[in-house]
Amino acid sequence: MFTYTTPEKVGISTKNLKWFIDTLEERGCCIHSIIMARGNEIFFEKYWEPFNKDFQHRMYSATKSFVSLAVGFLEQDGKISLDDKIAKYFPEETKNITDVNFKNQTIRHTLMMSTSLPERNWFTAKPDDRVKFYFENPLTESRPSGTIWNYDSSGSFILGSMVERVTGKTLIEYLNEKLFNKLGIEGAYMLKCPGGHSWSDSALVMKTMDLFKSARFVLNGGKWNGEQLLNEEYVRTATSNLIDNSSFGICEADCMGYGYQFWRSLRNSFSFYGMGAQLAICSPDKDMVFAINADTMDADVLRSILIELYFDVIYDTAKDYELEEYKGEPIGDKKLYSLKNEIDSPIQEKINGKKFILNENPMGIKEFTINFGNDGKCEFNYVNSQGAKTLYFGMGRNEFGLFPQEGYSDEMAITYAKDNYYKCAASARWSLENQLIIKIQIIDKYFGNAAFKIGFTEDLTAGIRMFGAGEYFLEEYNGYATGIMEAKND
């Protein structure tokens, strides 16, 4: 269905495309992959090593848009009405609900994230069954559903669970049957929630090309290769502006209205929208799709910058005619973002291999030692509540390995997974002669970022600040500490 072409053939400037990517990388955006197309012509596809076209990437909340499509197929087949009350499909779990607004919440209003109660944090509560937990909500800040938009990720999860109840199939099985098999999407899967339910608000795992194909299908109004798979009325309504989702009336690039689990954006566009910049922006006016997987969890403002830059530099400059072919330096192979080291610190040799004893701190780290290898491969050795740990990092480049914290969730959310370690990339630089920064990127089924900043006084006392940004992991790596070189204690 798709053909490959040059940017200029479809009115896009390669020079602008290069500037767009270079600017994002200069700002520290950790890009994993990008696909851009106009109509059925892909004019740019690139993967940042170690990511590649076969890598199955976690889509985070872009998953919600797929839940919407599944609900659309249910309605099309006459299995549900969007004005049905959610409680109809969960009679046992809702039998004790007394809040009238909660009892009357409909499928349509749940799709619009205009639900009746504030969301509860199931990550910290750690329920045995997430469906039951949703309907046992004791909060009293009720409002009629359909009146106010409020981000309710668990409401999206409930819609996915409803699909599973109605069909008797897992959400992936149903999507395969109704959509993915037609689009040529193979091997997509979904992580699980407590109770054995599909983690349908956050954990679809698929290739970037699969995300792109799905976006193209929606931009086509539910049509694929000339076949109308999902009725156009549902698709157009789902991607339209049904409710105001702005904060304080401010129209940010990613908050210009909301449909059925789709976000409205600039220039009459809509998007699949996931945490950390899992995005597929669809623009009907110029028939363009921009699909990207990236990780901006450590600086969420980068996601807004990314979106605005795309529209300003790529979309707005796109012409409706062919441009002269680009003759400059091509956009070459790309590697995952890493810190670049440009300072030779006199402190490095003084602290190399020296043990630092830490005061009591929120990270629970008792001591650390940094070993700077002559080949640029370095070690941050430390001791925390799990015991001795080693994080390998590169000076001015990424070192790939495993993040040393053991037991973070695997296939089942918020569940200790014995002997499980996430893959990571770690790089470092001296930002000042007396300050070292180690940046860690988690690149697994779960994505996240951490930074260890270590500054040294003239007498080599260490001040430490750790930041961890992930979806309810890396929480142990947040806080401050003081470290005293062991030799100074003698």
C-alpha positions as CSV (number, residue, x, y, z in Angstrom):
1,M,0.0,0.0,0.0
2,F,2.8,2.4,0.8
3,T,5.6,3.6,-1.4
4,Y,8.8,5.4,-0.4
5,T,9.9,8.7,-1.9
6,T,12.1,11.7,-1.1
7,P,10.8,14.6,1.0
8,E,11.0,17.0,-1.9
9,K,8.7,14.8,-4.1
10,V,5.9,15.5,-1.7
11,G,6.7,19.1,-1.0
12,I,8.8,18.7,2.1
13,S,12.2,20.3,2.5
14,T,15.0,17.9,3.6
15,K,16.8,20.9,5.0
16,N,13.9,21.7,7.3
17,L,13.7,18.0,8.2
18,K,17.3,18.0,9.2
19,W,16.9,21.2,11.2
20,F,13.9,19.7,13.0
21,I,15.8,16.6,14.1
22,D,19.0,18.4,14.9
23,T,17.1,20.9,17.1
24,L,15.3,18.1,19.0
25,E,18.6,16.3,19.6
26,E,20.3,19.5,20.8
27,R,17.5,20.0,23.3
28,G,18.1,16.5,24.7
29,C,15.1,14.7,23.2
30,C,15.7,10.9,23.3
31,I,14.2,9.9,19.9
32,H,13.7,6.2,19.2
33,S,12.1,6.2,15.8
34,I,10.2,8.5,13.3
35,I,8.0,7.8,10.3
36,M,6.5,10.6,8.2
37,A,4.2,10.3,5.2
38,R,2.1,12.3,2.9
39,G,-0.8,10.3,1.5
40,N,0.5,6.8,1.0
41,E,4.1,8.0,0.3
42,I,6.6,7.6,3.2
43,F,9.2,10.4,2.8
44,F,11.1,9.7,6.0
45,E,11.7,6.7,8.2
46,K,14.5,6.5,10.7
47,Y,15.5,4.4,13.8
48,W,17.9,5.6,16.4
49,E,20.3,2.7,17.2
50,P,19.7,0.3,19.1
51,F,16.1,0.7,18.0
52,N,15.2,-0.7,14.6
53,K,12.1,-1.4,12.4
54,D,11.4,-4.7,14.2
55,F,11.5,-3.4,17.7
56,Q,8.2,-3.6,19.5
57,H,7.7,-0.4,21.5
58,R,5.5,0.3,24.4
59,M,2.9,2.8,23.3
60,Y,1.8,4.0,26.7
61,S,-1.4,6.1,26.5
62,A,-1.6,5.9,22.7
63,T,-3.1,2.5,23.7
64,K,-6.3,4.4,24.6
65,S,-7.0,5.3,21.0
66,F,-6.9,1.6,20.1
67,V,-9.5,1.0,22.9
68,S,-11.7,3.5,21.2
69,L,-11.4,1.7,17.9
70,A,-12.3,-1.6,19.6
71,V,-15.4,0.1,21.1
72,G,-16.3,1.5,17.7
73,F,-16.3,-2.1,16.2
74,L,-18.5,-3.3,19.1
75,E,-21.0,-0.5,18.3
76,Q,-20.8,-1.2,14.6
77,D,-21.6,-4.9,15.2
78,G,-24.6,-4.0,17.4
79,K,-23.1,-5.4,20.6
80,I,-23.4,-2.1,22.5
81,S,-24.8,1.4,22.4
82,L,-22.5,4.3,23.3
83,D,-25.3,5.6,25.5
84,D,-25.4,2.4,27.5
85,K,-24.5,2.9,31.2
86,I,-21.1,1.4,32.0
87,A,-22.7,-0.3,35.0
88,K,-24.7,-2.5,32.6
89,Y,-21.6,-4.5,31.8
90,F,-20.3,-4.7,35.3
91,P,-23.4,-5.7,37.3
92,E,-21.6,-7.4,40.2
93,E,-19.0,-4.8,40.7
94,T,-21.5,-1.9,40.6
95,K,-24.3,-3.4,42.7
96,N,-23.3,-1.4,45.8
97,I,-22.7,2.0,44.1
98,T,-25.0,4.7,45.6
99,D,-23.6,7.8,43.8
100,V,-26.2,8.6,41.1
101,N,-23.7,10.2,38.8
102,F,-21.4,7.2,38.9
103,K,-24.3,4.8,38.3
104,N,-25.4,6.9,35.3
105,Q,-21.9,7.2,33.6
106,T,-22.2,6.1,30.0
107,I,-19.8,4.5,27.5
108,R,-19.8,7.7,25.4
109,H,-18.9,9.9,28.3
110,T,-16.2,7.5,29.4
111,L,-14.7,7.6,25.9
112,M,-14.7,11.4,26.2
113,M,-13.0,11.3,29.6
114,S,-15.9,13.2,31.1
115,T,-16.4,10.7,33.8
116,S,-18.1,11.3,37.1
117,L,-15.5,10.8,39.8
118,P,-11.8,11.6,40.1
119,E,-9.4,8.8,39.4
120,R,-7.7,6.9,42.2
121,N,-4.1,5.9,42.1
122,W,-4.1,2.1,41.6
123,F,-0.3,1.9,41.4
124,T,0.1,2.9,45.0
125,A,-3.0,1.1,46.2
126,K,-1.9,-2.2,44.6
127,P,-5.3,-3.8,44.3
128,D,-5.8,-7.5,43.6
129,D,-8.3,-6.7,40.9
130,R,-8.2,-3.4,39.0
131,V,-11.8,-3.6,37.7
132,K,-13.2,-3.9,41.2
133,F,-10.9,-1.2,42.5
134,Y,-12.3,1.2,39.9
135,F,-15.9,0.7,40.9
136,E,-15.1,0.8,44.7
137,N,-14.2,4.4,44.4
138,P,-15.1,6.1,47.7
139,L,-14.5,9.7,46.6
140,T,-17.5,12.0,46.8
141,E,-16.4,14.8,44.4
142,S,-19.1,13.6,41.9
143,R,-20.4,15.4,38.8
144,P,-22.7,14.3,36.0
145,S,-20.7,12.5,33.4
146,G,-20.4,14.3,30.1
147,T,-20.1,17.7,31.7
148,I,-16.4,18.1,32.6
149,W,-13.2,16.7,31.0
150,N,-10.8,15.2,33.5
151,Y,-8.0,12.8,32.6
152,D,-9.2,9.4,33.7
153,S,-6.8,6.7,32.6
154,S,-8.6,4.1,34.6
155,G,-11.8,4.9,32.7
156,S,-10.0,4.0,29.5
157,F,-8.9,0.7,31.2
158,I,-12.6,0.0,32.1
159,L,-13.6,0.5,28.5
160,G,-11.0,-2.1,27.5
161,S,-12.2,-4.5,30.1
162,M,-15.8,-4.0,28.8
163,V,-14.6,-5.0,25.3
164,E,-13.2,-8.2,26.8
165,R,-16.4,-8.9,28.7
166,V,-18.6,-8.4,25.7
167,T,-16.5,-10.4,23.3
168,G,-15.1,-13.1,25.6
169,K,-11.7,-12.4,24.0
170,T,-8.6,-10.5,25.1
171,L,-8.4,-7.0,23.7
172,I,-5.5,-8.0,21.5
173,E,-7.4,-11.0,20.1
174,Y,-10.4,-8.7,19.3
175,L,-8.2,-6.1,17.7
176,N,-6.4,-8.7,15.7
177,E,-9.7,-10.1,14.4
178,K,-11.3,-6.7,13.6
179,L,-8.3,-4.6,12.5
180,F,-4.7,-5.7,12.9
181,N,-4.9,-8.7,10.6
182,K,-6.3,-6.5,7.9
183,L,-3.6,-3.9,8.4
184,G,-0.8,-6.5,8.4
185,I,0.0,-5.9,12.0
186,E,1.6,-9.0,13.5
187,G,2.9,-9.8,17.0
188,A,1.4,-6.9,18.9
189,Y,0.7,-7.7,22.5
190,M,-0.4,-6.1,25.7
191,L,0.9,-6.2,29.3
192,K,-1.5,-7.2,32.1
193,C,-3.1,-5.6,35.2
194,P,-4.0,-7.1,38.5
195,G,-7.0,-9.4,38.1
196,G,-5.6,-10.7,34.8
197,H,-7.1,-7.8,32.7
198,S,-5.3,-6.3,29.7
199,W,-3.5,-3.1,30.7
200,S,-5.6,-1.4,28.1
201,D,-5.0,2.3,29.0
202,S,-1.2,2.1,28.7
203,A,0.5,-1.1,27.6
204,L,0.0,-1.9,24.0
205,V,3.4,-3.0,22.5
206,M,3.9,-2.8,18.8
207,K,6.3,-1.6,16.1
208,T,6.4,2.0,15.1
209,M,5.2,1.0,11.6
210,D,2.2,-0.6,13.2
211,L,1.4,2.7,14.9
212,F,1.8,4.5,11.6
213,K,-0.5,2.1,9.8
214,S,-3.1,2.5,12.5
215,A,-2.9,6.3,12.2
216,R,-3.2,6.1,8.4
217,F,-6.3,3.9,8.8
218,V,-7.9,6.4,11.1
219,L,-7.0,9.4,8.9
220,N,-8.6,7.4,6.0
221,G,-11.9,7.5,8.0
222,G,-11.8,3.8,8.9
223,K,-10.9,2.6,5.3
224,W,-8.0,0.3,4.3
225,N,-7.1,-0.7,0.8
226,G,-10.5,0.5,-0.4
227,E,-12.5,-1.5,2.2
228,Q,-14.5,0.3,4.9
229,L,-13.6,-1.6,8.0
230,L,-15.0,0.8,10.6
231,N,-17.8,3.1,9.8
232,E,-16.7,6.6,8.9
233,E,-19.2,8.3,11.2
234,Y,-17.7,6.8,14.3
235,V,-14.1,7.6,13.2
236,R,-14.9,11.2,12.3
237,T,-16.7,11.7,15.6
238,A,-14.0,10.0,17.6
239,T,-11.4,12.3,16.2
240,S,-13.4,15.5,16.5
241,N,-13.5,18.1,19.2
242,L,-16.3,16.9,21.6
243,I,-15.2,18.5,24.9
244,D,-12.8,21.2,26.1
245,N,-9.7,19.6,27.7
246,S,-7.7,22.8,28.2
247,S,-6.3,24.0,31.5
248,F,-7.4,27.5,32.6
249,G,-8.7,28.0,29.0
250,I,-5.2,27.9,27.6
251,C,-5.0,26.1,24.2
252,E,-1.7,24.3,24.3
253,A,-0.6,22.3,21.2
254,D,-1.7,19.0,22.7
255,C,-4.9,20.3,24.5
256,M,-7.1,21.7,21.8
257,G,-10.1,19.5,22.4
258,Y,-10.8,15.8,22.9
259,G,-12.9,13.2,21.1
260,Y,-13.2,9.5,21.9
261,Q,-9.7,8.8,23.3
262,F,-8.1,10.9,20.6
263,W,-6.6,14.3,21.2
264,R,-7.1,17.4,19.1
265,S,-4.0,19.3,18.1
266,L,-2.9,22.2,16.0
267,R,-3.9,22.8,12.3
268,N,-7.1,20.8,12.5
269,S,-5.1,17.7,13.4
270,F,-5.7,14.9,15.9
271,S,-3.4,12.4,17.5
272,F,-2.8,9.1,19.2
273,Y,-1.0,10.5,22.3
274,G,1.1,8.6,24.8
275,M,3.4,9.5,27.7
276,G,7.0,10.2,26.8
277,A,6.1,11.2,23.3
278,Q,4.5,8.1,21.8
279,L,2.7,10.0,19.1
280,A,0.9,9.7,15.8
281,I,-0.2,13.1,14.6
282,C,-2.8,12.9,11.8
283,S,-3.4,16.1,9.7
284,P,-6.3,15.7,7.2
285,D,-5.9,19.2,5.6
286,K,-2.5,18.1,4.2
287,D,-3.0,14.4,4.3
288,M,0.1,13.9,6.6
289,V,1.0,11.4,9.3
290,F,3.8,11.9,11.8
291,A,4.5,8.8,14.0
292,I,7.2,9.0,16.6
293,N,8.4,7.0,19.6
294,A,10.6,8.8,22.0
295,D,11.2,9.3,25.8
296,T,10.7,12.7,27.2
297,M,9.6,11.6,30.7
298,D,12.5,13.4,32.3
299,A,11.5,16.7,30.7
300,D,7.8,16.6,29.6
301,V,8.1,20.1,28.1
302,L,10.1,18.5,25.3
303,R,6.9,16.8,24.1
304,S,5.2,20.1,23.6
305,I,8.4,21.5,22.0
306,L,8.5,18.5,19.7
307,I,4.8,19.0,18.6
308,E,5.2,22.7,18.0
309,L,8.4,22.3,16.1
310,Y,6.8,19.7,13.8
311,F,4.0,22.0,12.9
312,D,6.2,25.1,12.5
313,V,9.1,23.5,10.6
314,I,7.6,20.6,8.7
315,Y,3.8,20.9,8.4
316,D,3.5,24.7,7.9
317,T,6.3,24.7,5.2
318,A,4.9,21.7,3.3
319,K,4.1,22.7,-0.3
320,D,1.5,21.3,-2.6
321,Y,4.0,20.9,-5.4
322,E,7.3,19.1,-5.9
323,L,10.5,20.8,-4.7
324,E,13.9,20.8,-6.2
325,E,15.8,17.8,-4.9
326,Y,18.1,18.3,-1.9
327,K,21.8,18.2,-2.8
328,G,23.3,18.7,0.7
329,E,24.6,16.3,3.3
330,P,22.0,13.5,3.8
331,I,20.5,12.5,7.1
332,G,22.7,9.7,8.1
333,D,22.4,6.8,10.6
334,K,21.2,7.8,14.0
335,K,22.1,6.7,17.5
336,L,20.2,7.0,20.8
337,Y,20.9,10.3,22.5
338,S,23.8,10.4,24.9
339,L,25.6,13.0,27.0
340,K,28.7,14.4,25.3
341,N,31.8,15.1,27.5
342,E,33.8,18.2,26.6
343,I,35.5,18.9,29.9
344,D,38.6,17.3,31.4
345,S,38.1,17.4,35.1
346,P,41.1,17.5,37.5
347,I,38.8,15.8,40.1
348,Q,38.3,12.7,38.1
349,E,41.7,11.1,39.0
350,K,41.4,12.2,42.6
351,I,38.0,10.3,43.1
352,N,38.7,7.4,40.8
353,G,38.2,4.2,42.7
354,K,37.6,6.0,46.0
355,K,34.8,4.9,48.3
356,F,32.3,7.5,49.6
357,I,30.2,6.9,52.6
358,L,26.8,8.5,52.5
359,N,24.6,10.0,55.2
360,E,21.1,8.7,55.6
361,N,19.2,9.5,52.5
362,P,15.8,8.9,50.6
363,M,17.5,6.6,48.1
364,G,18.8,4.3,50.8
365,I,22.3,4.3,49.3
366,K,25.0,3.6,51.9
367,E,28.1,4.1,49.8
368,F,29.4,4.5,46.2
369,T,32.6,4.2,44.2
370,I,33.2,5.5,40.7
371,N,35.7,3.7,38.5
372,F,36.7,5.6,35.3
373,G,38.0,3.1,32.7
374,N,40.7,4.1,30.3
375,D,38.5,2.9,27.4
376,G,35.6,5.2,28.5
377,K,33.7,2.3,30.0
378,C,33.0,3.3,33.6
379,E,31.3,1.9,36.7
380,F,29.1,3.5,39.3
381,N,29.2,1.0,42.2
382,Y,26.9,1.5,45.1
383,V,25.2,-0.3,47.9
384,N,21.5,0.0,48.7
385,S,18.8,-2.1,50.4
386,Q,19.1,-4.8,47.8
387,G,22.9,-5.0,48.2
388,A,25.9,-4.2,46.0
389,K,25.0,-2.8,42.6
390,T,27.0,-1.8,39.5
391,L,25.8,0.6,36.8
392,Y,28.0,0.7,33.7
393,F,28.2,3.9,31.9
394,G,30.2,5.6,29.1
395,M,32.0,8.9,29.3
396,G,30.5,10.9,26.4
397,R,28.7,7.9,24.9
398,N,26.1,5.3,25.8
399,E,27.1,2.0,27.5
400,F,24.3,-0.6,27.1
401,G,23.5,-3.1,29.9
402,L,21.0,-3.7,32.6
403,F,19.8,-1.2,35.2
404,P,20.9,-2.9,38.5
405,Q,17.6,-2.5,40.5
406,E,16.1,-6.0,40.7
407,G,12.4,-6.9,40.6
408,Y,10.6,-4.1,38.7
409,S,7.4,-5.3,37.0
410,D,7.5,-7.4,33.8
411,E,4.4,-8.8,32.1
412,M,2.1,-8.0,35.1
413,A,1.9,-4.4,36.3
414,I,2.9,-3.4,39.8
415,T,4.1,-6.9,40.5
416,Y,7.5,-7.8,41.8
417,A,9.3,-9.8,39.2
418,K,12.1,-11.8,40.7
419,D,15.4,-11.6,38.8
420,N,14.0,-9.1,36.4
421,Y,16.2,-6.2,35.3
422,Y,15.4,-3.5,32.7
423,K,17.7,-2.9,29.7
424,C,19.3,0.5,29.8
425,A,21.7,2.9,28.2
426,A,23.9,5.1,30.4
427,S,26.2,8.0,29.6
428,A,28.0,10.7,31.5
429,R,29.8,14.0,31.2
430,W,31.5,16.6,33.4
431,S,29.1,19.5,33.2
432,L,31.6,21.5,35.3
433,E,35.0,20.6,36.5
434,N,33.5,19.6,39.8
435,Q,30.2,18.2,38.7
436,L,29.5,14.8,37.1
437,I,26.2,13.9,35.5
438,I,25.2,10.3,34.7
439,K,22.1,9.9,32.5
440,I,20.3,6.6,32.4
441,Q,17.7,5.7,29.8
442,I,15.5,2.6,30.5
443,I,14.8,1.0,27.1
444,D,12.6,-2.1,27.8
445,K,8.9,-2.9,28.0
446,Y,8.9,0.0,30.4
447,F,10.7,3.3,29.6
448,G,12.1,5.9,31.9
449,N,14.9,8.2,32.6
450,A,17.2,8.8,35.6
451,A,20.0,11.3,36.3
452,F,22.7,11.1,39.0
453,K,24.3,14.5,39.6
454,I,27.4,14.4,41.8
455,G,29.2,17.6,42.8
456,F,32.4,17.9,44.8
457,T,33.7,20.5,47.1
458,E,37.4,21.5,47.2
459,D,38.0,18.9,50.0
460,L,36.2,16.3,47.9
461,T,33.0,16.0,49.9
462,A,30.3,14.9,47.5
463,G,26.8,16.4,47.1
464,I,24.4,14.1,45.3
465,R,21.0,14.7,43.7
466,M,19.2,11.8,42.0
467,F,16.2,12.1,39.7
468,G,14.1,9.2,38.6
469,A,11.2,9.5,36.0
470,G,9.2,6.4,35.1
471,E,5.7,5.0,35.4
472,Y,5.9,4.1,39.1
473,F,9.4,2.7,39.0
474,L,12.8,4.5,39.6
475,E,11.1,6.0,42.7
476,E,14.0,4.8,44.8
477,Y,16.2,7.1,42.9
478,N,14.9,10.5,43.9
479,G,16.5,12.7,46.6
480,Y,19.7,14.3,48.0
481,A,22.7,12.9,49.9
482,T,26.1,13.9,51.2
483,G,29.1,11.6,50.7
484,I,32.4,11.7,52.6
485,M,35.5,10.0,51.1
486,E,36.3,7.0,53.2
487,A,40.0,7.9,53.6
488,K,38.9,11.2,55.3
489,N,37.3,9.1,58.1
490,D,40.5,7.5,59.1
